Amino acid sequence: MADKDVIKALNAAQAYPLADVTKTRPQYGALTSRWITRFLEFKGLEAGIYRVNKVVEGETPLDVLCSQTKKSDIIPDGYIEYETEPREYRLSNISTILNINTAIQDVYSSPYDQTNEQLQLAIESLRERQESQLINNDDYGLLKNVPDSQRIQTINGAPTPDDLDELISKVWKEPSFFLAHPRAIAAFERECTKRGVPPMTTNIAGGTFLLWRGIPLVPTDKLLVDGLKKPESQSGKTNILLIRTGEAKRGVIGLYQAGLKEEQSRGLSVRYRGIDDKGVASYLLSLYCSAAILADDAIAVLEDVEVGEYYDYD
């Protein structure tokens, strides 16, 4: 009896080495939109220091006379007093050194230039750190510098429309945007749904944002929940900021060093440090940033916001 014929065919494993596969650039999973750096007004500094001069204020900084005749009344005189020790904000430096083996650069730079990809990822990493520092830095971070008079607590834990209205009453002079963790925004949406007052949405700078009283709720994972960007528990507490931005509005502004040598983008320089004896090319990346609150009523915070309240809807 003759053996059966065995049919042989090229399989996928054997064909794969000859395939011209399509590759992507490296995907940075921790990358965020960093809306705060787009919504804040930024001011470039010449020498890395920004002094906020303020008036010593009472009910009015200068006495005035309100009279119809002026004949028998003495016009008050005086001057407007300034603070003698105004606060100075100094730029902080966020730096890193990137090393790339030139042999890797020579051999593996098709279709994507390895040096350029490494530099772009390093820059994105510094920008992520910048956003975190703008909010949480012990010296100039917005969360740490909210005046005590501008701090309020939630009514019942979860962020309700009443809580955000109370926050608006603290920054009522042209408020620009709320800043909150995505979990806090979701918790606020649930409270609005429970009350039958779903917030509207708007498109700004290529993004879609919820609005409350016409003010956008801007998401950031740098306003932590129980100290974490990505809390594992469904519950947790965080904060919601309300900010007025702009120097002309006496608001909150971001600061950066202008005119850097080998400037890559706002406040960021990338300097080539040379190649060592082992053929490793080195780059120094430096980012200079800070933030300033020009008036007490330019910022307020809703504290102890609970993000873990859920409901069954009819």
Contacts in CASP RR format, 6 or more apart in sequence:
PFRMAT RR
TARGET T0000
AUTHOR 0000-0000-0000
METHOD contacts of the structure
MODEL  1
MADKDVIKALNAAQAYPLADVTKTRPQYGALTSRWITRFLEFKGLEAGIY
RVNKVVEGETPLDVLCSQTKKSDIIPDGYIEYETEPREYRLSNISTILNI
NTAIQDVYSSPYDQTNEQLQLAIESLRERQESQLINNDDYGLLKNVPDSQ
RIQTINGAPTPDDLDELISKVWKEPSFFLAHPRAIAAFERECTKRGVPPM
TTNIAGGTFLLWRGIPLVPTDKLLVDGLKKPESQSGKTNILLIRTGEAKR
GVIGLYQAGLKEEQSRGLSVRYRGIDDKGVASYLLSLYCSAAILADDAIA
VLEDVEVGEYYDYD
23 111 0 8 1.000
23 112 0 8 1.000
25 112 0 8 1.000
25 117 0 8 1.000
26 117 0 8 1.000
26 121 0 8 1.000
28 121 0 8 1.000
28 124 0 8 1.000
30 128 0 8 1.000
31 124 0 8 1.000
31 128 0 8 1.000
32 128 0 8 1.000
32 131 0 8 1.000
32 220 0 8 1.000
32 221 0 8 1.000
33 207 0 8 1.000
33 219 0 8 1.000
34 127 0 8 1.000
34 128 0 8 1.000
34 131 0 8 1.000
34 220 0 8 1.000
35 205 0 8 1.000
35 218 0 8 1.000
35 219 0 8 1.000
35 220 0 8 1.000
36 131 0 8 1.000
36 134 0 8 1.000
36 135 0 8 1.000
36 179 0 8 1.000
36 218 0 8 1.000
36 220 0 8 1.000
36 222 0 8 1.000
37 127 0 8 1.000
37 130 0 8 1.000
37 131 0 8 1.000
37 134 0 8 1.000
38 205 0 8 1.000
39 176 0 8 1.000
39 177 0 8 1.000
39 205 0 8 1.000
39 218 0 8 1.000
39 243 0 8 1.000
39 245 0 8 1.000
40 134 0 8 1.000
40 243 0 8 1.000
40 245 0 8 1.000
40 252 0 8 1.000
40 253 0 8 1.000
40 254 0 8 1.000
40 291 0 8 1.000
41 245 0 8 1.000
41 246 0 8 1.000
41 247 0 8 1.000
41 253 0 8 1.000
41 254 0 8 1.000
42 253 0 8 1.000
42 254 0 8 1.000
42 255 0 8 1.000
42 256 0 8 1.000
42 266 0 8 1.000
43 50 0 8 1.000
43 247 0 8 1.000
43 253 0 8 1.000
43 254 0 8 1.000
43 255 0 8 1.000
43 256 0 8 1.000
44 255 0 8 1.000
44 256 0 8 1.000
44 257 0 8 1.000
44 258 0 8 1.000
45 91 0 8 1.000
45 255 0 8 1.000
45 256 0 8 1.000
45 257 0 8 1.000
45 258 0 8 1.000
46 258 0 8 1.000
48 90 0 8 1.000
48 91 0 8 1.000
48 255 0 8 1.000
48 257 0 8 1.000
48 288 0 8 1.000
49 88 0 8 1.000
49 89 0 8 1.000
49 90 0 8 1.000
49 91 0 8 1.000
50 88 0 8 1.000
50 89 0 8 1.000
50 90 0 8 1.000
50 255 0 8 1.000
50 290 0 8 1.000
50 292 0 8 1.000
51 86 0 8 1.000
51 87 0 8 1.000
51 88 0 8 1.000
51 89 0 8 1.000
52 86 0 8 1.000
52 87 0 8 1.000
52 88 0 8 1.000
52 89 0 8 1.000
52 292 0 8 1.000
52 293 0 8 1.000
52 294 0 8 1.000
53 82 0 8 1.000
53 83 0 8 1.000
53 86 0 8 1.000
54 82 0 8 1.000
54 83 0 8 1.000
54 86 0 8 1.000
54 295 0 8 1.000
55 61 0 8 1.000
55 80 0 8 1.000
55 81 0 8 1.000
55 82 0 8 1.000
55 83 0 8 1.000
56 81 0 8 1.000
56 82 0 8 1.000
56 83 0 8 1.000
61 80 0 8 1.000
61 81 0 8 1.000
62 76 0 8 1.000
62 78 0 8 1.000
62 79 0 8 1.000
62 80 0 8 1.000
63 76 0 8 1.000
63 78 0 8 1.000
64 76 0 8 1.000
65 73 0 8 1.000
65 74 0 8 1.000
65 75 0 8 1.000
65 76 0 8 1.000
67 73 0 8 1.000
89 140 0 8 1.000
89 255 0 8 1.000
89 290 0 8 1.000
89 291 0 8 1.000
89 292 0 8 1.000
90 290 0 8 1.000
91 255 0 8 1.000
91 256 0 8 1.000
91 257 0 8 1.000
91 288 0 8 1.000
91 289 0 8 1.000
91 290 0 8 1.000
92 133 0 8 1.000
92 137 0 8 1.000
92 139 0 8 1.000
92 140 0 8 1.000
92 288 0 8 1.000
92 289 0 8 1.000
92 290 0 8 1.000
93 286 0 8 1.000
93 287 0 8 1.000
93 288 0 8 1.000
94 126 0 8 1.000
94 129 0 8 1.000
94 130 0 8 1.000
94 133 0 8 1.000
94 286 0 8 1.000
94 287 0 8 1.000
94 288 0 8 1.000
94 289 0 8 1.000
95 284 0 8 1.000
95 285 0 8 1.000
95 286 0 8 1.000
95 287 0 8 1.000
96 122 0 8 1.000
96 125 0 8 1.000
96 126 0 8 1.000
96 285 0 8 1.000
97 273 0 8 1.000
97 282 0 8 1.000
97 283 0 8 1.000
97 284 0 8 1.000
97 285 0 8 1.000
98 118 0 8 1.000
98 119 0 8 1.000
98 122 0 8 1.000
98 282 0 8 1.000
98 283 0 8 1.000
98 285 0 8 1.000
99 280 0 8 1.000
99 281 0 8 1.000
99 282 0 8 1.000
99 283 0 8 1.000
100 114 0 8 1.000
100 115 0 8 1.000
100 118 0 8 1.000
100 280 0 8 1.000
100 281 0 8 1.000
100 282 0 8 1.000
100 283 0 8 1.000
101 279 0 8 1.000
101 280 0 8 1.000
101 281 0 8 1.000
102 275 0 8 1.000
102 279 0 8 1.000
102 280 0 8 1.000
102 281 0 8 1.000
103 279 0 8 1.000
104 114 0 8 1.000
105 113 0 8 1.000
105 114 0 8 1.000
105 115 0 8 1.000
105 281 0 8 1.000
108 114 0 8 1.000
109 115 0 8 1.000
115 281 0 8 1.000
119 270 0 8 1.000
119 283 0 8 1.000
119 285 0 8 1.000
122 283 0 8 1.000
122 285 0 8 1.000
123 264 0 8 1.000
123 265 0 8 1.000
123 268 0 8 1.000
123 270 0 8 1.000
123 285 0 8 1.000
126 268 0 8 1.000
126 285 0 8 1.000
126 287 0 8 1.000
127 268 0 8 1.000
127 287 0 8 1.000
129 287 0 8 1.000
130 287 0 8 1.000
130 289 0 8 1.000
131 220 0 8 1.000
131 222 0 8 1.000
132 222 0 8 1.000
133 140 0 8 1.000
133 141 0 8 1.000
133 289 0 8 1.000
134 140 0 8 1.000
134 141 0 8 1.000
134 142 0 8 1.000
134 222 0 8 1.000
134 254 0 8 1.000
134 289 0 8 1.000
134 291 0 8 1.000
135 141 0 8 1.000
135 142 0 8 1.000
135 143 0 8 1.000
135 179 0 8 1.000
135 220 0 8 1.000
135 222 0 8 1.000
135 223 0 8 1.000
135 241 0 8 1.000
136 143 0 8 1.000
136 144 0 8 1.000
136 222 0 8 1.000
136 224 0 8 1.000
137 144 0 8 1.000
138 144 0 8 1.000
140 290 0 8 1.000
140 291 0 8 1.000
140 292 0 8 1.000
141 291 0 8 1.000
142 179 0 8 1.000
142 241 0 8 1.000
142 243 0 8 1.000
142 252 0 8 1.000
142 291 0 8 1.000
142 293 0 8 1.000
142 299 0 8 1.000
143 223 0 8 1.000
143 239 0 8 1.000
143 241 0 8 1.000
143 301 0 8 1.000
145 293 0 8 1.000
145 299 0 8 1.000
146 241 0 8 1.000
146 299 0 8 1.000
146 300 0 8 1.000
146 301 0 8 1.000
147 296 0 8 1.000
149 296 0 8 1.000
150 170 0 8 1.000
150 171 0 8 1.000
150 296 0 8 1.000
150 297 0 8 1.000
150 299 0 8 1.000
150 300 0 8 1.000
150 301 0 8 1.000
151 300 0 8 1.000
151 301 0 8 1.000
151 303 0 8 1.000
152 163 0 8 1.000
152 166 0 8 1.000
152 167 0 8 1.000
152 170 0 8 1.000
152 300 0 8 1.000
152 301 0 8 1.000
152 302 0 8 1.000
152 303 0 8 1.000
153 302 0 8 1.000
153 303 0 8 1.000
153 304 0 8 1.000
154 160 0 8 1.000
154 163 0 8 1.000
154 302 0 8 1.000
154 303 0 8 1.000
154 304 0 8 1.000
154 305 0 8 1.000
154 306 0 8 1.000
155 162 0 8 1.000
155 163 0 8 1.000
157 304 0 8 1.000
157 305 0 8 1.000
157 306 0 8 1.000
157 309 0 8 1.000
158 187 0 8 1.000
158 190 0 8 1.000
158 191 0 8 1.000
158 305 0 8 1.000
158 306 0 8 1.000
158 307 0 8 1.000
158 308 0 8 1.000
158 309 0 8 1.000
159 180 0 8 1.000
159 184 0 8 1.000
159 187 0 8 1.000
159 188 0 8 1.000
159 191 0 8 1.000
159 240 0 8 1.000
159 302 0 8 1.000
159 305 0 8 1.000
159 306 0 8 1.000
160 188 0 8 1.000
160 191 0 8 1.000
160 195 0 8 1.000
161 188 0 8 1.000
161 191 0 8 1.000
161 192 0 8 1.000
161 195 0 8 1.000
161 197 0 8 1.000
161 212 0 8 1.000
163 240 0 8 1.000
163 302 0 8 1.000
163 305 0 8 1.000
164 178 0 8 1.000
164 188 0 8 1.000
164 212 0 8 1.000
164 213 0 8 1.000
164 240 0 8 1.000
164 242 0 8 1.000
164 302 0 8 1.000
165 213 0 8 1.000
166 302 0 8 1.000
167 178 0 8 1.000
167 240 0 8 1.000
167 242 0 8 1.000
167 300 0 8 1.000
167 301 0 8 1.000
167 302 0 8 1.000
168 175 0 8 1.000
168 213 0 8 1.000
168 215 0 8 1.000
168 242 0 8 1.000
170 242 0 8 1.000
170 297 0 8 1.000
170 300 0 8 1.000
171 242 0 8 1.000
171 243 0 8 1.000
171 244 0 8 1.000
171 297 0 8 1.000
171 298 0 8 1.000
171 299 0 8 1.000
171 300 0 8 1.000
172 297 0 8 1.000
173 244 0 8 1.000
173 249 0 8 1.000
173 297 0 8 1.000
174 244 0 8 1.000
174 249 0 8 1.000
175 215 0 8 1.000
175 242 0 8 1.000
175 243 0 8 1.000
175 244 0 8 1.000
176 215 0 8 1.000
176 243 0 8 1.000
176 244 0 8 1.000
176 245 0 8 1.000
176 246 0 8 1.000
177 215 0 8 1.000
177 216 0 8 1.000
177 217 0 8 1.000
177 218 0 8 1.000
177 242 0 8 1.000
177 243 0 8 1.000
177 245 0 8 1.000
178 212 0 8 1.000
178 215 0 8 1.000
178 216 0 8 1.000
178 217 0 8 1.000
178 218 0 8 1.000
178 240 0 8 1.000
178 241 0 8 1.000
178 242 0 8 1.000
178 243 0 8 1.000
179 218 0 8 1.000
179 220 0 8 1.000
179 223 0 8 1.000
179 240 0 8 1.000
179 241 0 8 1.000
179 242 0 8 1.000
179 243 0 8 1.000
180 188 0 8 1.000
180 217 0 8 1.000
180 218 0 8 1.000
180 219 0 8 1.000
180 220 0 8 1.000
180 223 0 8 1.000
180 238 0 8 1.000
180 239 0 8 1.000
180 240 0 8 1.000
180 241 0 8 1.000
180 305 0 8 1.000
181 219 0 8 1.000
181 220 0 8 1.000
181 221 0 8 1.000
181 223 0 8 1.000
181 224 0 8 1.000
181 225 0 8 1.000
181 238 0 8 1.000
181 307 0 8 1.000
182 219 0 8 1.000
182 221 0 8 1.000
183 225 0 8 1.000
183 231 0 8 1.000
183 236 0 8 1.000
183 238 0 8 1.000
183 307 0 8 1.000
183 308 0 8 1.000
184 223 0 8 1.000
184 225 0 8 1.000
184 238 0 8 1.000
184 239 0 8 1.000
184 240 0 8 1.000
184 305 0 8 1.000
184 307 0 8 1.000
185 210 0 8 1.000
185 217 0 8 1.000
185 219 0 8 1.000
186 307 0 8 1.000
187 305 0 8 1.000
187 306 0 8 1.000
187 307 0 8 1.000
187 308 0 8 1.000
187 309 0 8 1.000
188 199 0 8 1.000
188 210 0 8 1.000
188 212 0 8 1.000
188 217 0 8 1.000
189 198 0 8 1.000
189 199 0 8 1.000
189 210 0 8 1.000
190 309 0 8 1.000
190 310 0 8 1.000
190 311 0 8 1.000
191 309 0 8 1.000
192 198 0 8 1.000
192 199 0 8 1.000
193 311 0 8 1.000
193 313 0 8 1.000
194 311 0 8 1.000
194 313 0 8 1.000
199 210 0 8 1.000
199 211 0 8 1.000
199 212 0 8 1.000
199 217 0 8 1.000
200 210 0 8 1.000
200 211 0 8 1.000
200 214 0 8 1.000
201 208 0 8 1.000
201 209 0 8 1.000
201 210 0 8 1.000
201 211 0 8 1.000
202 208 0 8 1.000
202 209 0 8 1.000
202 211 0 8 1.000
202 214 0 8 1.000
202 216 0 8 1.000
203 209 0 8 1.000
204 216 0 8 1.000
209 216 0 8 1.000
209 217 0 8 1.000
209 218 0 8 1.000
210 216 0 8 1.000
210 217 0 8 1.000
211 217 0 8 1.000
215 242 0 8 1.000
221 229 0 8 1.000
221 230 0 8 1.000
222 229 0 8 1.000
223 238 0 8 1.000
223 239 0 8 1.000
223 240 0 8 1.000
223 241 0 8 1.000
224 238 0 8 1.000
225 231 0 8 1.000
225 236 0 8 1.000
225 237 0 8 1.000
225 238 0 8 1.000
225 307 0 8 1.000
226 233 0 8 1.000
226 236 0 8 1.000
226 237 0 8 1.000
226 238 0 8 1.000
234 308 0 8 1.000
234 310 0 8 1.000
235 306 0 8 1.000
235 307 0 8 1.000
235 308 0 8 1.000
236 306 0 8 1.000
236 307 0 8 1.000
236 308 0 8 1.000
237 304 0 8 1.000
237 305 0 8 1.000
237 306 0 8 1.000
237 307 0 8 1.000
238 305 0 8 1.000
238 307 0 8 1.000
239 301 0 8 1.000
239 302 0 8 1.000
239 303 0 8 1.000
239 304 0 8 1.000
239 305 0 8 1.000
240 301 0 8 1.000
240 302 0 8 1.000
240 305 0 8 1.000
241 299 0 8 1.000
241 300 0 8 1.000
241 301 0 8 1.000
241 302 0 8 1.000
242 299 0 8 1.000
242 300 0 8 1.000
242 301 0 8 1.000
242 302 0 8 1.000
243 251 0 8 1.000
243 252 0 8 1.000
243 298 0 8 1.000
243 299 0 8 1.000
244 250 0 8 1.000
244 251 0 8 1.000
244 252 0 8 1.000
244 297 0 8 1.000
244 298 0 8 1.000
244 299 0 8 1.000
245 251 0 8 1.000
245 252 0 8 1.000
245 253 0 8 1.000
245 298 0 8 1.000
246 252 0 8 1.000
246 253 0 8 1.000
246 294 0 8 1.000
247 253 0 8 1.000
247 294 0 8 1.000
249 298 0 8 1.000
250 294 0 8 1.000
250 295 0 8 1.000
250 298 0 8 1.000
251 293 0 8 1.000
251 294 0 8 1.000
251 295 0 8 1.000
251 298 0 8 1.000
251 299 0 8 1.000
252 291 0 8 1.000
252 292 0 8 1.000
252 293 0 8 1.000
252 294 0 8 1.000
252 298 0 8 1.000
252 299 0 8 1.000
253 291 0 8 1.000
253 292 0 8 1.000
253 294 0 8 1.000
254 289 0 8 1.000
254 290 0 8 1.000
254 291 0 8 1.000
254 292 0 8 1.000
255 289 0 8 1.000
255 290 0 8 1.000
255 291 0 8 1.000
255 292 0 8 1.000
256 266 0 8 1.000
256 267 0 8 1.000
256 288 0 8 1.000
256 289 0 8 1.000
256 290 0 8 1.000
257 267 0 8 1.000
257 288 0 8 1.000
258 267 0 8 1.000
260 267 0 8 1.000
260 268 0 8 1.000
260 269 0 8 1.000
260 286 0 8 1.000
260 288 0 8 1.000
261 269 0 8 1.000
261 271 0 8 1.000
262 269 0 8 1.000
262 270 0 8 1.000
262 271 0 8 1.000
262 272 0 8 1.000
263 269 0 8 1.000
264 270 0 8 1.000
264 285 0 8 1.000
267 287 0 8 1.000
267 288 0 8 1.000
267 289 0 8 1.000
268 285 0 8 1.000
268 286 0 8 1.000
268 287 0 8 1.000
268 288 0 8 1.000
269 284 0 8 1.000
269 285 0 8 1.000
269 286 0 8 1.000
270 283 0 8 1.000
270 284 0 8 1.000
270 285 0 8 1.000
271 283 0 8 1.000
271 284 0 8 1.000
271 285 0 8 1.000
271 286 0 8 1.000
272 281 0 8 1.000
272 282 0 8 1.000
272 283 0 8 1.000
273 282 0 8 1.000
273 283 0 8 1.000
273 284 0 8 1.000
274 281 0 8 1.000
274 282 0 8 1.000
275 281 0 8 1.000
275 282 0 8 1.000
276 282 0 8 1.000
293 299 0 8 1.000
END
